[in-house]
């Protein structure tokens, strides 16, 4: 006998091939999928409300006798049907109707109506309600609340409810396989899967509907817990699969000592702690999978350089991949400054590289002359072949997505041996997402800024005070410091953003004739962009006008003032990244968030949070609350963690217990692992093997 997971929806009456094809848009293929398609609200059709007790905006069932049915002609032709029940009278109004419909609603007919009561031209009215007409006795009322489901074109509520009623009958005859150990269910005081699904699709009139809809009801928690456990198992499986590979044992030598002695500063305690954690990982023959989080300016790149030297000292190559050329170029500059004096060959590979230089770089990589290769997505192109890749460093991994990270890892595979992986991010990741998206990685946090750094003071002002800001820039630059002016647009078009930046450049050049103002935007040629950046970095230029292309990777300690135009159009994390371009030296720094027009409530919240704190982790948590995980992560990542029932924000408190239960299942009930992943993750096996 087939299980509910193995039974196609086509086994249900009314679900032919065309309907089944449409149901796939709702991720429904099996009867079990259908049962996991939960209602998003409920209607109470279990009680008759007297017409005399009706109030506007109620959703109710009424019964009565048709007193009159007339076609009215006014601005719009309509059918007005008056019904009464002895306690009062109400009208049904239809703007779209047929002659047969009018004849069916003849005087004296008994009718049951469901819909929303509204105040209308004839008093209280129902507009296009659902209704049943009977010459005799109307059918019995519903015994349970009526579910309302998300639908798709060609699959309406009535059809979905009919299919669900059949699925519930099958569920009662053959309970779905319980994939959580009984002891776990007992400890959590959660219902069985069968009873939870019945409750969710057919709650009784007195059930606490609010708790069902907010996810607080045990029936919802039962499904949330199982889904979260499945996701945790998938990540643990993925981690175990990766750890099953071998990796080279890497150890530092005098190269690192030489680097640290040459630096004009000492590392912070947090940097030293994270380097020690990385060293421990690199010293064993299992691949390192480590995420290093650190706020802007905390020194992650230097930590990565120390890890890279361990690989080089052990005879292996290092690949460092960044999401944009600007960020990759910044890494290249740092690595050249730090490592070239040690005799290390640092190579560059990006889309803008010419054909001849690209071929030469390919040869250097393949023959092992290039000890460190810094670049963008170009690093995992087919033409790139590494001689002996031992360490992969990915910066701002959430810009890439899991599969791109793994594509680069595969470049270094030699039989069962794969490179170590180090992931860097200056975007602090809220704990909720770290557990659910990066659960396959060990995490290190650089929670200390270099000594001498001062908190950045942030102000929020309107566009009307623009002249005062321009004057402030003049005074700051004439006083020996530098400033950024960031232009943003609602549109994603780089061309429009570039145009806005060029307009601002001209305005500032006219307003500040005594200062040199340079421009950087995404549509400029790489060489021109590098020249303008170099001019700013060397203090020849006083002001750098830019689009959000400078969000990460630009390091000019002398810049102490940042103006972000139309700041209300950016998310918190992006604002925080941009602000992090200043405050990188010993001087006090300032960030001006300039807005135009009236601010929405959300925009006000964002700007006030930025004004009140420089703590990247707090900002990330608030950003997650405002935007939700899907938007926060972007499309590249959300495909890997798309929950069907769980809600990361609502159900955050269940993440820790779910992880513990997943570990328990892995240790004591391993036979549940594969079925759980298959049930909840459509690409379960693929995800687990990544």
C-alpha positions as CSV (number, residue, x, y, z in Angstrom):
1,X,0.0,0.0,0.0
2,X,1.4,3.4,-1.0
3,X,2.1,5.9,1.7
4,X,0.6,9.4,1.5
5,X,4.0,10.7,0.3
6,X,4.0,8.2,-2.5
7,X,0.3,8.7,-3.5
8,X,0.0,11.2,-6.3
9,X,-2.7,13.9,-6.1
10,X,-4.1,12.4,-9.3
11,X,-5.5,9.6,-7.1
12,X,-8.0,12.2,-5.8
13,X,-11.3,12.7,-7.6
14,X,-11.2,16.0,-9.5
15,X,-7.4,16.1,-9.8
16,X,-6.8,15.2,-13.4
17,X,-3.5,15.8,-15.3
18,X,-4.3,19.5,-15.9
19,X,-5.2,20.2,-12.3
20,X,-2.1,18.2,-11.1
21,X,0.1,20.4,-13.4
22,X,-1.4,23.5,-11.8
23,X,-1.0,22.2,-8.3
24,X,2.8,21.8,-9.0
25,X,2.9,25.7,-8.9
26,X,1.9,25.3,-5.2
27,X,4.7,22.7,-4.7
28,X,1.9,20.0,-4.5
29,X,2.6,16.7,-6.1
30,X,1.6,14.0,-3.6
31,X,-1.3,13.7,-1.1
32,X,1.2,14.5,1.7
33,X,2.3,17.7,-0.1
34,X,-1.4,18.7,-0.2
35,X,-1.8,18.1,3.5
36,X,1.2,20.3,4.2
37,X,-0.4,23.1,2.2
38,X,-1.9,24.8,5.3
39,X,-4.7,27.4,5.5
40,X,-3.7,31.0,6.0
41,X,-7.1,31.9,7.6
42,X,-10.4,30.3,8.6
43,X,-14.1,31.2,8.0
44,X,-16.7,30.3,10.6
45,X,-19.7,28.8,8.7
46,X,-20.8,26.7,11.7
47,X,-23.3,29.3,13.1
48,X,-26.3,31.2,11.7
49,X,-26.3,34.9,12.7
50,X,-29.8,36.6,12.9
51,X,-30.1,39.3,10.3
52,X,-31.2,41.8,13.1
53,X,-27.8,41.3,14.8
54,X,-25.6,42.1,11.7
55,X,-22.9,44.7,11.9
56,X,-20.8,46.1,9.0
57,X,-17.5,44.2,8.3
58,X,-18.6,40.9,9.8
59,X,-18.0,37.7,7.9
60,X,-21.1,35.7,8.7
61,X,-23.6,33.0,7.6
62,X,-27.3,34.1,7.5
63,X,-30.5,32.3,6.4
64,X,-33.7,33.8,5.2
65,X,-36.5,34.0,2.7
66,X,-36.3,36.0,-0.6
67,X,-38.7,38.9,-0.3
68,X,-37.9,40.5,-3.6
69,X,-35.4,40.3,-6.5
70,X,-35.2,43.3,-8.8
71,X,-32.8,44.5,-11.5
72,X,-31.9,48.1,-10.9
73,X,-30.6,50.5,-13.5
74,X,-28.3,53.3,-12.4
75,X,-24.7,54.1,-13.1
76,X,-24.2,50.3,-13.1
77,X,-26.9,47.7,-13.7
78,X,-27.3,45.4,-10.6
79,X,-29.4,42.7,-9.2
80,X,-30.7,43.5,-5.7
81,X,-32.1,40.6,-3.7
82,X,-33.8,41.4,-0.4
83,X,-34.1,38.6,2.2
84,X,-35.5,38.5,5.7
85,X,-35.6,36.1,8.6
86,X,-38.1,37.7,11.0
87,X,-35.4,39.6,12.9
88,X,-34.6,42.0,10.1
89,X,-33.9,42.5,6.4
90,X,-30.7,42.6,4.3
91,X,-29.9,43.0,0.6
92,X,-27.6,40.9,-1.6
93,X,-26.2,42.9,-4.5
94,X,-24.8,41.4,-7.7
95,X,-23.2,43.5,-10.5
96,X,-22.5,40.4,-12.6
97,X,-25.5,38.1,-12.9
98,X,-27.5,36.0,-15.4
99,X,-31.3,35.7,-16.0
100,X,-31.1,32.1,-14.6
101,X,-29.6,33.5,-11.4
102,X,-32.4,36.0,-11.0
103,X,-35.0,33.4,-11.6
104,X,-33.4,31.1,-9.1
105,X,-33.6,33.8,-6.4
106,X,-37.4,34.1,-6.8
107,X,-39.7,35.4,-4.1
108,X,-40.3,32.8,-1.3
109,X,-37.1,30.8,-2.0
110,X,-35.1,29.8,1.1
111,X,-31.4,30.9,0.9
112,X,-28.3,30.6,3.0
113,X,-25.6,33.3,2.5
114,X,-22.0,33.6,3.5
115,X,-20.0,36.8,3.0
116,X,-19.0,40.2,4.5
117,X,-21.6,42.6,5.6
118,X,-21.2,46.2,4.2
119,X,-23.0,49.4,4.5
120,X,-24.6,50.0,1.1
121,X,-27.1,52.1,-0.8
122,X,-30.1,50.2,0.6
123,X,-28.7,49.7,4.1
124,X,-26.7,46.6,5.0
125,X,-25.7,44.6,2.0
126,X,-23.7,41.6,0.9
127,X,-21.7,42.1,-2.4
128,X,-21.5,39.0,-4.6
129,X,-21.7,36.6,-1.6
130,X,-21.6,32.8,-1.7
131,X,-25.1,31.4,-1.4
132,X,-27.2,28.3,-1.6
133,X,-30.9,28.2,-2.6
134,X,-33.2,25.4,-1.5
135,X,-36.9,24.7,-2.2
136,X,-37.0,22.5,0.9
137,X,-34.6,22.2,3.8
138,X,-31.0,23.6,3.5
139,X,-28.1,21.1,4.1
140,X,-26.6,20.9,7.6
141,X,-24.1,23.6,8.6
142,X,-20.4,22.9,8.6
143,X,-19.1,21.2,11.8
144,X,-15.6,22.6,11.6
145,X,-14.2,26.0,10.5
146,X,-13.8,26.4,6.8
147,X,-10.1,26.7,5.7
148,X,-8.9,29.3,3.2
149,X,-5.8,28.3,1.2
150,X,-3.4,30.1,-1.1
151,X,-4.5,29.2,-4.6
152,X,-3.2,29.5,-8.1
153,X,-4.7,30.1,-11.5
154,X,-7.1,27.3,-12.4
155,X,-7.3,26.0,-8.8
156,X,-10.0,27.8,-6.9
157,X,-10.9,27.4,-3.2
158,X,-13.8,25.1,-3.8
159,X,-11.6,22.6,-5.8
160,X,-8.8,22.8,-3.2
161,X,-11.2,22.2,-0.3
162,X,-12.7,19.3,-2.1
163,X,-9.3,17.7,-2.7
164,X,-8.3,18.4,0.9
165,X,-11.4,16.7,2.2
166,X,-10.5,13.6,0.3
167,X,-6.9,13.8,1.5
168,X,-8.1,14.1,5.1
169,X,-10.2,10.9,4.7
170,X,-7.1,9.1,3.5
171,X,-5.1,10.6,6.4
172,X,-7.7,9.2,8.9
173,X,-7.5,5.8,7.3
174,X,-3.7,5.7,7.0
175,X,-1.7,8.0,9.3
176,X,1.5,9.4,7.8
177,X,4.7,7.8,8.9
178,X,5.9,9.3,12.2
179,X,9.5,10.4,11.6
180,X,10.2,11.8,15.0
181,X,11.1,9.4,17.8
182,X,8.3,8.9,20.3
183,X,10.5,10.0,23.1
184,X,11.1,13.4,21.4
185,X,7.4,13.9,20.9
186,X,6.7,13.0,24.6
187,X,9.4,15.3,25.9
188,X,8.1,18.2,23.8
189,X,4.4,17.5,24.6
190,X,3.6,17.7,20.9
191,X,0.7,15.9,19.1
192,X,1.1,13.2,16.5
193,X,1.5,14.4,12.9
194,X,-1.9,12.9,12.0
195,X,-3.8,14.8,14.8
196,X,-1.9,18.0,14.1
197,X,-2.8,18.0,10.4
198,X,-6.5,17.2,11.1
199,X,-6.6,20.1,13.6
200,X,-5.0,22.5,11.2
201,X,-7.3,21.7,8.2
202,X,-10.5,21.3,10.2
203,X,-10.4,23.1,13.5
204,X,-13.6,23.1,15.7
205,X,-15.6,26.3,16.2
206,X,-14.3,26.7,19.8
207,X,-10.6,26.0,18.9
208,X,-8.2,29.0,19.5
209,X,-8.0,30.2,15.9
210,X,-5.6,33.0,16.8
211,X,-3.1,30.5,18.1
212,X,-3.4,28.4,14.9
213,X,-2.7,31.5,12.8
214,X,0.2,32.9,14.9
215,X,2.0,29.5,15.1
216,X,1.5,29.2,18.9
217,X,-0.8,26.2,18.8
218,X,0.8,22.8,19.4
219,X,-0.5,21.5,16.1
220,X,1.5,24.2,14.2
221,X,4.5,23.6,16.5
222,X,4.5,19.9,15.7
223,X,5.0,20.6,12.0
224,X,7.4,23.5,12.6
225,X,9.6,21.3,14.8
226,X,9.7,18.5,12.3
227,X,10.6,20.8,9.4
228,X,13.3,22.6,11.4
229,X,14.8,19.3,12.4
230,X,14.8,18.2,8.8
231,X,16.7,21.4,7.8
232,X,19.2,20.9,10.6
233,X,19.7,17.3,9.6
234,X,20.3,18.4,6.0
235,X,23.0,20.8,7.1
236,X,24.6,18.3,9.5
237,X,24.5,15.7,6.6
238,X,26.1,18.2,4.3
239,X,28.8,19.0,6.8
240,X,29.4,15.3,7.4
241,X,29.7,14.8,3.7
242,X,32.2,17.6,3.4
243,X,34.1,16.5,6.4
244,X,34.3,12.9,5.0
245,X,36.8,14.3,2.5
246,X,40.5,14.7,3.2
247,X,42.3,18.0,3.3
248,X,46.0,18.9,3.5
249,X,47.5,19.5,6.9
250,X,48.8,23.1,6.9
251,X,51.1,24.8,9.4
252,X,52.5,28.3,9.6
253,X,56.3,28.9,9.7
254,X,58.5,31.9,9.7
255,X,56.5,33.6,6.9
256,X,53.8,34.6,9.3
257,X,56.2,35.8,11.9
258,X,57.9,38.0,9.2
259,X,54.6,39.4,8.2
260,X,53.5,40.3,11.7
261,X,56.9,41.9,12.5
262,X,56.7,44.1,9.4
263,X,53.2,45.5,10.3
264,X,53.1,49.0,11.9
265,X,50.5,47.8,14.4
266,X,49.8,44.7,16.5
267,X,46.9,42.4,16.1
268,X,43.9,42.6,18.5
269,X,43.2,39.9,20.9
270,X,40.1,38.9,18.9
271,X,42.2,38.6,15.7
272,X,44.8,36.4,17.5
273,X,42.0,34.2,19.0
274,X,40.4,33.7,15.5
275,X,43.8,32.9,13.9
276,X,44.3,30.3,16.6
277,X,40.9,28.7,15.8
278,X,41.8,28.6,12.1
279,X,45.3,27.1,12.9
280,X,43.6,24.3,14.8
281,X,41.4,23.5,11.8
282,X,44.2,23.6,9.3
283,X,46.4,21.3,11.3
284,X,44.1,18.3,10.8
285,X,43.4,16.3,7.7
286,X,39.7,17.1,7.7
287,X,38.6,20.2,5.6
288,X,38.1,23.4,7.5
289,X,34.6,24.9,7.1
290,X,34.8,28.2,9.0
291,X,32.9,31.4,8.8
292,X,34.7,34.5,10.2
293,X,32.3,37.4,11.1
294,X,33.7,40.8,11.9
295,X,32.3,44.2,11.8
296,X,33.6,46.7,9.2
297,X,37.3,47.5,10.0
298,X,37.9,44.7,12.4
299,X,40.7,43.2,10.4
300,X,39.3,40.1,8.7
301,X,41.6,40.4,5.7
302,X,44.7,40.2,7.8
303,X,43.3,37.1,9.5
304,X,42.8,35.6,6.0
305,X,46.4,36.5,5.1
306,X,47.7,34.6,8.1
307,X,45.7,31.6,7.1
308,X,47.0,31.9,3.5
309,X,50.6,31.9,4.7
310,X,50.0,28.5,6.4
311,X,48.9,27.1,3.0
312,X,51.8,28.7,1.1
313,X,54.4,27.5,3.8
314,X,53.0,24.0,3.3
315,X,53.5,24.1,-0.5
316,X,49.8,24.8,-1.5
317,X,48.1,27.6,-3.4
318,X,45.4,29.9,-2.1
319,X,42.3,31.3,-3.9
320,X,40.5,34.4,-2.6
321,X,37.2,35.2,-4.3
322,X,35.2,38.4,-3.7
323,X,31.8,39.4,-5.3
324,X,32.9,42.6,-6.9
325,X,36.0,43.8,-8.7
326,X,36.3,46.8,-6.4
327,X,36.4,44.6,-3.3
328,X,38.7,42.0,-5.0
329,X,41.0,44.9,-6.0
330,X,41.2,46.1,-2.4
331,X,42.2,42.6,-1.3
332,X,44.8,42.4,-4.1
333,X,46.3,45.7,-2.9
334,X,46.5,44.5,0.7
335,X,48.0,41.1,-0.2
336,X,50.5,42.7,-2.5
337,X,51.6,45.2,0.2
338,X,51.8,42.5,2.9
339,X,53.1,39.5,1.0
340,X,55.1,40.7,-2.0
341,X,58.0,41.7,0.3
342,X,58.0,38.1,1.5
343,X,58.7,36.9,-2.0
344,X,55.1,35.6,-2.5
345,X,53.6,35.7,-6.0
346,X,50.1,37.2,-5.8
347,X,48.1,36.8,-9.1
348,X,44.9,38.7,-10.3
349,X,42.0,37.2,-12.2
350,X,38.8,39.1,-13.0
351,X,36.5,39.6,-15.9
352,X,38.1,42.9,-16.9
353,X,41.5,41.2,-17.5
354,X,42.7,41.3,-21.1
355,X,43.1,38.1,-23.2
356,X,46.9,38.0,-23.1
357,X,47.1,38.8,-19.4
358,X,44.4,36.2,-18.7
359,X,46.3,33.4,-20.6
360,X,49.4,34.2,-18.7
361,X,47.6,34.1,-15.4
362,X,46.0,30.8,-16.3
363,X,49.5,29.4,-17.0
364,X,50.9,30.8,-13.7
365,X,48.0,29.2,-11.8
366,X,48.2,25.8,-13.6
367,X,52.0,25.6,-13.1
368,X,51.9,26.7,-9.5
369,X,53.9,29.9,-9.9
370,X,50.8,31.9,-8.7
371,X,50.8,31.2,-5.0
372,X,47.8,33.3,-4.2
373,X,45.1,34.1,-6.8
374,X,42.8,37.0,-6.0
375,X,39.7,37.5,-8.1
376,X,36.0,37.5,-8.7
377,X,33.6,34.8,-10.2
378,X,36.3,34.3,-12.9
379,X,38.1,32.0,-10.5
380,X,35.7,29.1,-11.0
381,X,35.5,29.3,-14.8
382,X,36.3,26.1,-16.6
383,X,39.6,27.4,-18.0
384,X,41.0,27.9,-14.5
385,X,43.1,24.9,-13.4
386,X,45.0,25.0,-10.1
387,X,48.3,23.3,-9.6
388,X,47.8,22.5,-5.9
389,X,44.9,24.4,-4.2
390,X,45.0,24.1,-0.4
391,X,42.8,26.9,0.8
392,X,39.8,28.8,-0.6
393,X,38.8,32.1,1.0
394,X,35.4,33.5,0.1
395,X,34.6,37.1,1.0
396,X,30.9,38.2,1.5
397,X,29.7,34.7,0.8
398,X,26.0,35.6,0.9
399,X,26.6,37.4,-2.4
400,X,27.5,34.2,-4.1
401,X,25.3,31.3,-2.8
402,X,26.3,27.9,-1.6
403,X,26.8,26.3,-5.0
404,X,29.2,28.9,-6.3
405,X,31.3,28.5,-3.2
406,X,31.4,24.8,-3.7
407,X,32.3,25.2,-7.4
408,X,35.5,26.9,-6.4
409,X,36.2,24.1,-3.8
410,X,35.9,21.5,-6.5
411,X,38.6,23.3,-8.5
412,X,41.0,22.1,-5.8
413,X,39.8,18.5,-5.5
414,X,42.4,15.8,-6.0
415,X,40.7,12.5,-5.5
416,X,39.3,12.5,-1.9
417,X,41.3,15.6,-1.0
418,X,39.7,19.0,-1.1
419,X,40.9,22.5,0.0
420,X,40.1,24.0,3.3
421,X,37.4,26.8,3.2
422,X,37.4,30.1,5.0
423,X,34.4,32.4,4.6
424,X,34.6,36.1,5.6
425,X,31.8,38.5,6.1
426,X,31.6,42.1,7.2
427,X,27.8,41.7,7.3
428,X,27.1,40.5,10.8
429,X,24.7,37.5,10.5
430,X,21.9,37.3,13.0
431,X,22.0,34.2,15.1
432,X,18.7,33.0,13.6
433,X,20.1,32.9,10.1
434,X,23.5,31.7,11.2
435,X,21.9,28.6,12.6
436,X,19.6,28.0,9.7
437,X,21.7,29.0,6.7
438,X,25.3,28.6,7.8
439,X,24.8,25.7,10.1
440,X,27.3,23.6,8.2
441,X,30.1,26.1,9.1
442,X,32.0,26.6,12.3
443,X,31.8,30.3,13.3
444,X,34.4,32.7,14.6
445,X,33.7,36.3,15.5
446,X,36.2,39.2,15.5
447,X,34.4,41.2,18.2
448,X,37.1,43.9,18.8
449,X,38.1,46.9,16.7
450,X,41.7,48.0,16.5
451,X,42.7,50.4,19.3
452,X,42.2,54.1,18.8
453,X,39.1,53.7,16.7
454,X,36.3,56.1,17.8
455,X,32.5,55.5,17.3
456,X,31.1,57.2,14.2
457,X,28.6,59.9,15.0
458,X,25.5,59.6,12.7
459,X,23.0,62.4,12.0
460,X,19.7,62.2,10.0
461,X,18.7,65.3,8.1
462,X,16.4,66.4,5.3
463,X,17.4,67.4,1.8
464,X,16.6,71.0,2.6
465,X,19.8,71.3,4.6
466,X,22.0,70.2,1.7
467,X,23.9,73.5,1.4
468,X,24.9,73.2,5.1
469,X,26.3,69.7,4.4
470,X,28.3,71.0,1.4
471,X,29.7,73.7,3.6
472,X,30.6,71.1,6.2
473,X,32.5,69.1,3.6
474,X,34.4,72.2,2.6
475,X,35.5,72.8,6.2
476,X,36.4,69.2,6.8
477,X,38.5,68.9,3.6
478,X,40.3,72.2,4.1
479,X,41.1,71.0,7.6
480,X,43.0,68.1,6.1
481,X,40.5,65.2,6.0
482,X,38.4,63.7,3.2
483,X,34.8,62.9,2.4
484,X,32.6,60.5,0.6
485,X,29.3,61.4,-1.1
486,X,27.2,58.4,-1.9
487,X,24.4,58.6,-4.5
488,X,21.5,56.1,-4.5
489,X,18.4,55.6,-6.6
490,X,15.3,53.5,-6.3
491,X,15.9,52.0,-9.7
492,X,18.4,49.1,-9.9
493,X,19.7,50.4,-13.2
494,X,23.5,51.1,-13.0
495,X,23.1,53.5,-15.9
496,X,20.7,55.7,-13.9
497,X,22.8,55.4,-10.7
498,X,25.9,56.5,-12.8
499,X,23.9,59.4,-14.1
500,X,22.8,60.5,-10.6
501,X,26.5,60.3,-9.5
502,X,27.7,62.3,-12.5
503,X,25.1,65.0,-11.7
504,X,26.2,65.2,-8.1
505,X,29.8,65.4,-9.2
506,X,29.1,68.5,-11.4
507,X,27.1,70.1,-8.6
508,X,29.9,69.6,-6.0
509,X,32.6,70.7,-8.4
510,X,30.7,74.0,-8.9
511,X,29.9,74.4,-5.2
512,X,33.5,73.5,-4.1
513,X,35.9,74.9,-6.7
514,X,38.8,74.9,-4.2
515,X,38.5,71.1,-3.7
516,X,39.2,68.2,-6.1
517,X,36.2,66.0,-6.5
518,X,36.5,62.5,-8.1
519,X,33.9,60.0,-9.2
520,X,33.5,56.2,-9.0
521,X,30.6,54.2,-10.3
522,X,29.9,50.6,-11.6
523,X,29.9,51.5,-15.3
524,X,33.4,53.1,-15.4
525,X,36.2,51.1,-16.9
526,X,38.3,49.3,-14.4
527,X,41.4,51.4,-15.1
528,X,39.6,54.7,-14.8
529,X,37.9,53.5,-11.6
530,X,41.3,52.4,-10.1
531,X,42.9,55.8,-11.0
532,X,40.1,57.8,-9.3
533,X,40.3,55.5,-6.2
534,X,44.1,55.8,-6.1
535,X,43.8,59.6,-6.3
536,X,41.4,59.6,-3.3
537,X,43.5,57.1,-1.4
538,X,46.7,59.2,-1.9
539,X,44.9,62.3,-0.6
540,X,45.2,64.1,-4.0
541,X,41.3,64.1,-4.2
542,X,39.3,65.6,-1.3
543,X,35.9,64.2,-2.1
544,X,34.9,60.9,-3.7
545,X,31.4,60.8,-5.2
546,X,30.2,57.2,-5.7
547,X,27.3,54.9,-6.1
548,X,26.9,52.0,-3.6
549,X,29.7,50.3,-5.4
550,X,31.9,51.4,-2.5
551,X,29.8,49.5,0.0
552,X,32.6,47.1,0.8
553,X,36.4,47.0,0.4
554,X,37.4,50.7,0.3
555,X,39.9,51.6,3.0
556,X,41.0,55.3,3.3
557,X,41.8,56.1,7.0
558,X,41.9,59.8,6.3
559,X,38.2,59.9,5.2
560,X,36.2,61.1,8.2
561,X,32.9,62.3,6.6
562,X,30.3,60.2,4.8
563,X,27.2,61.7,3.2
564,X,24.6,59.2,2.0
565,X,22.0,60.8,-0.2
566,X,18.4,59.4,-0.2
567,X,19.4,57.2,2.7
568,X,15.8,56.2,3.2
569,X,16.0,54.0,0.1
570,X,18.7,51.6,1.5
571,X,18.4,48.7,3.9
572,X,20.1,48.8,7.3
573,X,22.9,46.4,6.4
574,X,23.8,48.4,3.3
575,X,23.8,51.6,5.3
576,X,26.0,50.1,7.9
577,X,28.5,48.8,5.3
578,X,28.6,52.2,3.7
579,X,29.1,54.0,7.0
580,X,32.0,51.6,7.7
581,X,34.0,53.3,5.0
582,X,34.7,56.1,7.5
583,X,36.0,55.8,11.1
584,X,39.0,53.7,9.9
585,X,41.6,56.1,11.4
586,X,42.2,57.7,14.7
587,X,40.2,60.9,13.9
588,X,36.5,61.3,14.9
589,X,34.3,60.5,12.0
590,X,30.7,61.4,11.0
591,X,28.0,60.0,8.8
592,X,25.2,62.1,7.4
593,X,22.0,60.3,6.4
594,X,20.2,62.6,4.1
595,X,16.6,61.9,3.1
596,X,14.1,63.5,0.7
597,X,10.3,63.9,1.1
598,X,8.2,62.4,3.8
599,X,9.6,59.3,5.5
600,X,7.6,56.1,5.7
601,X,7.4,54.5,9.2
602,X,9.8,51.8,8.2
603,X,12.3,54.3,6.8
604,X,12.1,56.3,10.0
605,X,12.8,53.1,12.0
606,X,15.8,52.3,9.9
607,X,17.4,55.7,10.1
608,X,16.8,56.0,13.8
609,X,18.5,52.6,14.4
610,X,21.5,53.8,12.4
611,X,21.6,57.0,14.4
612,X,21.4,55.2,17.7
613,X,24.0,52.4,17.3
614,X,27.1,51.4,15.4
615,X,26.8,47.7,16.6
616,X,26.7,45.7,13.4
617,X,25.1,42.7,15.1
618,X,22.2,44.7,16.6
619,X,21.7,46.4,13.2
620,X,21.6,43.0,11.5
621,X,19.0,41.7,13.9
622,X,16.8,44.8,13.5
623,X,17.2,44.6,9.7
624,X,16.1,41.0,9.7
625,X,13.0,41.9,11.7
626,X,12.2,44.7,9.3
627,X,12.8,42.8,6.0
628,X,12.5,39.1,6.8
629,X,15.0,36.4,5.9
630,X,14.1,36.1,2.2
631,X,14.9,39.7,1.4
632,X,17.8,39.9,3.9
633,X,19.6,37.1,2.3
634,X,18.6,37.6,-1.4
635,X,17.6,35.0,-3.9
636,X,20.9,33.2,-4.1
637,X,20.6,31.9,-0.6
638,X,16.8,31.6,0.1
639,X,16.5,28.7,-2.3
640,X,18.6,26.7,0.0
641,X,16.6,27.4,3.1
642,X,13.0,27.9,1.9
643,X,10.8,26.8,4.8
644,X,7.3,25.6,3.9
645,X,5.7,26.0,7.3
646,X,8.3,27.3,9.8
647,X,8.9,31.0,10.0
648,X,12.5,32.0,11.0
649,X,11.4,35.1,12.8
650,X,8.3,33.7,14.5
651,X,9.9,30.4,15.4
652,X,13.4,31.5,16.3
653,X,13.1,30.0,19.8
654,X,12.7,26.6,18.3
655,X,16.0,26.6,16.4
656,X,18.1,25.5,19.4
657,X,15.8,22.7,20.4
658,X,15.5,21.6,16.8
659,X,19.3,21.4,16.4
660,X,19.6,19.4,19.7
661,X,16.9,17.0,18.5
662,X,18.6,16.7,15.1
663,X,21.9,15.7,16.8
664,X,20.0,13.2,18.9
665,X,18.3,11.6,15.8
666,X,21.7,11.4,14.0
667,X,23.2,9.6,17.0
668,X,20.3,7.3,18.1
669,X,17.7,7.1,15.2
670,X,19.7,7.4,12.0
671,X,17.1,5.6,10.0
672,X,14.8,8.7,10.3
673,X,17.3,11.0,8.7
674,X,16.9,10.4,5.0
675,X,13.0,10.2,5.1
676,X,12.8,13.5,7.1
677,X,15.0,15.3,4.6
678,X,13.0,13.9,1.7
679,X,9.7,14.9,3.3
680,X,10.6,18.5,3.9
681,X,13.3,19.5,1.4
682,X,12.4,19.0,-2.2
683,X,16.1,18.8,-3.3
684,X,16.8,16.8,-0.1
685,X,19.4,14.4,-1.4
686,X,21.1,17.1,-3.5
687,X,21.2,19.4,-0.5
688,X,22.6,16.8,1.7
689,X,25.4,15.9,-0.7
690,X,26.5,19.5,-1.5
